[in-house]
Amino acid sequence: MSEAVMRRGPVRVVMGALLVAMFLASVDQTIVATGLPTIVGEFQRADRYAWVITTYLLAETAFTPIFGKAGDLYGRKRVLQVAIVVFLAGSVLCALADSMWQLVAFRAVQGAGAGGILAATLGVVADLFPPRERGRYQGAYVSVFALAAILGPPLGGFFVDGPGWRWAFWATALIGVGVLSLIGPLLRLPVRSRPAVIDWWGALLLVAGVATLILVLTLGGRELRWASAGTLGLAALSVALLTGFVLRQRTFVEPVLPPKLFGDQVVAMSFALAFVIGAIMLGALAFLPQFLQLAQGLSATNAGLALVPVLGSALVTSTVVGRLIRRVGRYRRFAIGGMAALSLGVLLLSTVDAHTAYGLLVVPLVLLGAGVGMSTPALFIATANAAAGEHVGVASSAVSFFRALGGAVGAAGFGAILVARLNVRLAEQLPGWSGDVNEIIEVPRHVAALPAAVRDGVRDAYAASLRDALLVAAPVAVGGWLASWWLRDAELSAEPAGTARDTEPTEATESSVTQGATRND
C-alpha cells in the first residue's frame, strides 16, 4: 500500500498553520477584554461582564483532555479538524449574538473548540517529530501563547475602535477557515487502528466537575460568600462529580484520563509542576495590573503593557530552551532552572510596596516569564517522551489541563487572600472605611476619585495585601522547585510517536523529522 510522504516543505507549512490555530485559540482568551465595556453597554447586562471570559476558559480547560483522548483513539488529524470546526462555529455564533446570554453560551462553544485545538496540536507534534526534535516546536507554542497575550488587548481595541467588536470574531473565523484548508490536504499522520469508544459518561463527569469547581473558585468571595450555602453546595457537587469521574476512570476500558499515567513518575511530576506554574503565574499576573494602576498611577492600557517583560522573556526563553533541549537531548535541567527562576521572581515581587518604582519590578517580571519559558517546553517534552505510544495525546493535553486548573485555583486563592487581607489592612489604615473592597480590585480607576488621604491609604493597603498574597505563593513556588529535582531525567528518543507502533501492522513509517512517511489520518 503506497504512502504519502510529508517532506520538509509541507511540514513547515503545516506547522505554520498549527501555530496560527494555536494563536487564534489563545488570543481569544483576551481579545474581548478590551471590548467588554462596549459589549456590556450594547446588551445592557453589566452583571454578566466577567462571564464572557470565564465561560471560554472553563470550556477550554474541561475539554482539553477529552479532545486529547479522542485524538489517541480516532486520530489526531480528524480530531483537530473537528476542534477547528467547533471553534469556527463558536466564533461565527459569537459574531451573530444579539444578547449577553447568547454571547456567554457561544463563548463556551468557542472555548470547547479552543481546548480541542490545544490538545490536538500537541499530539500532532508528537506524531511528526521525535522527542529530541520537539523542543523547538514546543518552545514555539509557548512563544505563541506569550504573543497572543501581548497582542490580544491591542487587537481587541483595534476592532472596538474600528469595524466593531463583532469583527474580532469574524476575523478569527476567516483566518480559521484558511488554517482548515491547509491542514486538510497537507497534514498526513498515521492511521489509528484502535476500535474503541471514548468514555462519554466519564467525559460528562469531568466537564461538569471542572465547571462547578471553576464556578466555586470564580464566584467564591465575590458574588457569593465562601461560607454561603450556594458556594458550599457547588463545592460539594464538584467533589461528588470529580469523585465519580475518578471511580469511573478506574473501571472503563478507555478512560479519558488513564489512571496508569499517574503511576509514571515523570508524567505525574510533570502534571504537578504544571499545576504549580499555572497557579503562580496566573495568580500573580491576575492582580499585578491593578497594583500598577493603584500604586503607579498607570492607565489600564499602560498597566497591561507594563507586563510585557513577563511575556517577552517567556517568548525568548522558550525559543532558546527548545533548541537547547534538541541539542542536549535531555529535559530535567531546564525544568529545574525554570522552577528556580519562577520561585526567585515571586520572592522578589513579595518585597514590593506602594512606592516601589516600576524599574525595580522589571527583574522579577523577567524572571517569572523566563521560569515559564524554560519549564513549560521541558514538561511537555518529558510527558510526551514518557507516555509515548497510545497515550501520548491525552498525556500532553493533560499538562495543559493541569496548568489551566492551577491557574484557576491560583487566581481564586490570590483573590481570596487579597480580599481578606485588604479588609484587614483597610481597617488598620482607614478606621472609618466603608467602601467596597471588590470594587477596588475590579475597578481600580475609581480609587483616583477618592480624597487624597483616603486614596493614599487605599494604595498602601492594596500593596501590603498583594505582598501578603505573594508571601503565601512564594513557598508554593519554592516547593515546586524542590519537587522538580525529583523529576526523573531520560535520554530523549529519536523516534516520533507517530511511527509503526501506532499504525496498521502492514504499514512502515519513517522516523525522520523531514521525511515522516505516513498515511492520511
N, C-alpha and C positions, 0 to 999 in steps of 0.2 A: 504494500500500500504506500503510494507516494506521499511525501510530506512537504508542506511549505516551510521555508526557512526564513526566520527573521534575521536579516543581516543588519549591519551597523546603521544604515540609513533609516530603515523603518523603526528600529529600536529607539533611535534618537527622537523621531517624530512622535512615536507612541509615548515615550517618557515625557516629552514636552506637553502632550495632550493630557497626560495623567497629572502633571504638576498644575496645569491650568484648572483641571477639575478640582484638585485639592484646594487651589486658591479660591475658587468660587465657593466651595463648601465652607472654607474658613472665613472668608471676608464677609459672608452673610451673617456671621455672628455679630458683627459690629457695624456693618454699613448702615443699618437702620437707626442706630443710636442717635446720630446727628439729626435725623428727620423725625424722631419721635414727638417732639413738641408740635410740629406741623401736623403729623398724623392724628395726635390727640385733639388738636384744635378742629380738624376736619370732622372727626367722628364724635366729638364731644363726650369722650369717655376717659377722663384722666385717671379714673380708678383702675383701668386696665393697662396703664402705662408700661409697667415692668414685664407684663406677661408676653409682650411681643418678642422679647429677648429670651425670657425664661422658658417658654414652650419650645423654642428652637433648640436650646441647649439640652432640655430634658429629653426630647425625642432623639436628638443626636447621640446622647450618652446611652440611652436604653437600647437603641437599635444597632449600635456598632458591633457588639459581639454576635448578634443574631445574623447580620449580614456576613460576618466573618465565618461563622459556622456554615452558612449556606454556600459560601464560596468553596469551602473544603468539600462539600457534598456534591454540588451541582456544577462547579467550575467557576473560576474567578471572572472570566470574561462575561459570561452570561449574567452573573450576579452584578457585576459592575454596570453593565448596560441597564439592568432593571433599576439599580440605585440612581443612575443618572436620569432615567425617565421619571422616577418618582420625584427627584429633586426639581426637574424642569416643570413637572405638573404643579408642584407646590409653588414654584416661582410665578407661573402664569396665574394661578388662583390668587396668590397674594396681590398681584398687579390688578386683578379684577375685583378685589374685595370691596364691598360697599358698607361694611360695618366693622367695628372693632372686634366683635366676637368672630366674625368670619376671618379677619386677618390673623387673629390668635390661632384659630383652628388650622388655617392653611400654613402658618409658620411651623406647626407641628409636622405637617406633611413634608414640608421642605427640610426640616431638621432630620426626619427619618431618612430621607434620601441622602442627606449630607453624611449621616452616620454610615450608610452603606458605601458611599464613595471613599471615606477614610479607611474602612475595613478592607474593601476590595483592592484598593490601590496598593496597600501594604502587602497583600497576598500576591499581587501581580509581580511586584519587585522580587519577592521570594521565589516565584516561579521562573523569572527570567534570568536572575543573577545568582551566583554562588555567594555564600555569606561574606567572603572576603571582599567581594566587589560591591556589596550592598551599601557599604559605609557612605560613599559619596552621594548615593541616591537618598538614603535616609537623612543625611545631612541636608540635602536639597529640600526634603519635606519640611524639616524644622525651619529652614530659611523661608519657605513659602508661608508657614504659619506666622512667622515674625513679620514678613512683608504684608500679609493680609491685615495683621493687627495695626501696622503703621498706616496703611492706605485706606482701611475701612472707613474711619470717621471722615477724612477729607473727601473721599468719593461720595459718601452719603451727603455731605454738604454741597458738593457739586450738583448732584441730582435735585436736591431740595431747592437750591437757588436757581437752577436752570430748568430742565424739562419737567421737573416734578418728581416726588418721591416714588411714584409707581414705576418710573423708568429705571430705578435701581433693580427692580425685579425683572422688568422686560429685558434689560441688558444682560442680566445673569442668564435668562432663558435663551437668548440669541447666541451667546457665547457657548453655552452648554450644548446647543444643537450642533455647533461646529465640532466640539470635542467628540460627541457621539458619532458624527460622520467619519471621523478619523479612526476611532477605536474599532469600529465595525470591520472594515476591510484589512486593517494593518496589524492589529493585535492578534497574535497566534500563540495559544497556550496548550498545554497537554489536555487530552481528553480524560475526564474523570470517569471512572468505572466503579462507582460505589452506589449501588441501587438501594439507597436508604432514604428515609423520610425524616425531615427535620422535626424536632420536638416542639410542635406549635403550642402545646399547653405550657411547656416549660418556658417558651419564649414569651407567652402572655403573662405568666407569673413574674418573669424578670422585668418586663416593661412596666407592669402595674406596680411591682415592688419598688423599682428605682424611681418611678414617677412620684409615688407617695413619699418616698424618702426625700427627694429633692423638694417636694412641696413643703414638708416639715422644715427643712433647712432654709427654704426661701421665706416662708411665712412666719416662722417662729421668731419671736422678739420684735416683729414689725407689725404685720396685720393681725397676728394672733400672739397672745402672751404664751411664753414657753410652758407655763403650768395650766393653760386653759384646756377645757375638755376637747376642743377642736384639735389642738396640737397633739395632745396625748392620744386621742383617737386615731389620728393619721399615723402617728409613730407606731402604735400597736398594730394597725393594719399593715404598715410597711414591714414590720418584723414578721408578721404572720405570712405575708406573701413571699418574702425572701426566704423564710424557713421552708415554705412549701416548695420553692424553686430548688433549694439545695437538696432536699429529700428526693425530689423527682430526678435530679441530675444523677443521683447515685443508682437509679434503677433503670433509666431509659437507655436504649441501645446506642443512640446517637445524641448525647446530651449537648445542649447549647454551649455550656462551659464544662468540658470534660473534667471530672474530679482528679483524674490522674495527672493533669497539668500541674496541679498544686502540690503533687508529690515530687515533682522535679525541682531541685534546689535552685537552679538558675532561673527557671520560669517563675517560681513563687517569689524569689527575691526581687526579680525584675518588676513583678506586679506591685510588691510592697514599696519599692523605691519610686515607681511611677506615681503611686498614690501620694507619697510624701512630696514629690516635686510639684504635683498639681496643687496640693494643699498649701504649700508655702508660696508658690508663685502667684496663684490667683488670689489667695488670701491677702498677700501683701499688696499686690497691684490693684486690688479692688478699691482700696481706701487711700492709696497714695495720691491720686489726683485731687481728692477732697482736701487732703493735708496741704498740697501745694496751692490750692485756691485759698484756703483759710490763712495759712501761715505766710505764704509768699505773696499773696495777693494776685496770683495769676488768674487769667481768664480760663474758662473751661477748655477752650481750644489750646491755649498755651500749656495748660496743665497736662493735657494729653500728649502734646509734643515733647514735654519735658521727660517723658518716659521712653523716648527714642533710644537713649543709651542702652536700656534693657534689651529692646528688640534688635537694635543694631548689633550688639555684641553677640546675641543669640544667633543672628544670621551669619556673622563672620565665623564664629567659633564652630558652629555645626558644620559648615562647609569644610573648614580646615580639619576638624576631627574626623569627618567622614573619609577624607583622603588618607589621613594617618592610620585609621583602622585598616584600610585597604593595604597600606604598606606593611604594617607590623603583623597583621593577621590575628590580633587579639583585641579584646574589648574592656577587660576589667579595670585597667589603669585609668581609662577615660571616665568610667562610671565613678570611680573613687575621686578623681580630680574634679569632676563636675559637682558631686555632692559636697566636696570641700569648699569650692567656690560659692555654692549656694548658701552653705552654712555661714561662711565669713561675711557674705553680703548681708544676711539677716542680722548677724551680730552687730555689724557696723550701722545698719539702719536703726537698730534699737537704741542708739545713742542720740538720735535727733531730738531737737526741741523746736519750739515755735520760732526761734531766732536763728536756726541753722541755715546758712547760705546754701543756695542751690548747688554751687560748685562743689560743696562738701558731700553732696548726695550722689554725684556722678560716679564715684568709685564703687560704692555699694550697689548702685543700679547696674553698672557694667558687670560686676561680679555675679549678680543674680542672673543676668542674661547669659553670661559665659557658663554658669553652672548648668542651666537648662540646655544650652547648645552643646556642651560636652557630654552630658549624661544621657540625654534622650536618644540620640542615634545609637549609643552603646547598648542601651536597654532593648531597643527594638531588634538590633542585630543579635544580641545574646539570646533573646527569646526565640527568634526565628531559627537560630542555629540549634538550640536545644530541642525545639519541638518540630524539627524538620520532618517532612512527610505529611501524613494525613491531617495533622492538627495545626499546621503552620499558619493557616489563615486565621483561625479563631484565636490562637495564641497571640499573634501580632496585634489583632484588633483588641484583644483584652488589655494590652498595655495601654492603648488609647482610652479604653473604658475606665480602667482604674485611675488613670491620670485625671480624666474628666470628673470622676466620682470624688477624687481627692480635692479637686478644685471646688466642687460644690460644698464639701464638708469644710474646707479651709475658709472659703468666703463666709459661710454661715458661722463658723467658730470665731473668726476675726470680728465679724459683725456683732456677735453676742457679747464678746469680751469688751469690744469698743463701746457698745451702748451701756453696758453695766458700769464700766469704769468712768465713762463720760458723765453718767448721772452722779457718781460719787465725786468726781473732780469738779463738776459744776457747783455742787453743793458746797464744796470747800472754797472755790474761787469766788462764787457769786451766791451768797446765802439766800438772797431773795429771788433766785432764778425760777421762772415758771414757764419757760418756753418748751417747745417740743424737740427732744433730742434727735428723733428720726429726721426731722426737717433740717437740722444742722448737717446730718450725714448726707441726705439725699439732695438738698438744695443749698449748698454752701454759700451761694451768692447772696442769700437773704441775710447772712451774718453781716455783710458790708453795710446794711442799712441800720444796724444797731448803734446806740450811743458808743462813743469811743471807749469808755471804761468797760462797758459790757462786752464790746467786740474783742478787746484785748484779753479779757478773762475767758471768753469762749475759745479763742485761739490757743491760749496756753493750756486750757483744759483738754481740748481736742488733741493737741500734740502730745501731752502727757498720757492720754488714753491710748493713742496709737502706739506709743512707746511701750506701754503695758502689754498690749496685744503682741507686739513684736518680741518682747521678752518671754512670752509664753511660746511663741513659734520657734524661737532660737533653739531650745533643747530638742524640739522635734526634728529640726533640720540637722543638728549635730548627731542625733540618734540615727538619722538616715545615713549620714556619712560613716558612722561607726559600723552600721549594718552592711554598708557597701563593701567593706573589707571581707565579708563572708561570701560575697558573690564569687562563685567558682569560675575560674578562667578556663578557656578552651581554645585550641587552635581552630581557626575558622575554616570550614570546609570549602573545597574548591568546586563543589557540586551544587547546582541550583536545586531548589525544592521541586521545581517542575521538571523532573527527569523521569527515567524509565519506571521508577517505582510508583509514580503517580499516573501512569498511562496504561493503556491496554497492553497485555503481555506481548503482543506481536509487534509492538512499535519500539523503535530505537530513538533515543534522543541524544542530542549533543549537549555537552555541559560547558559550552563556551558562552561568554557574555555576548559576543558579537555574532555568534552563529548557533543559537539555540534552536535546533531542529525540532519543531513541534507541529501539531495539527491544530486547526481552528477549534476553539473551545465551544 
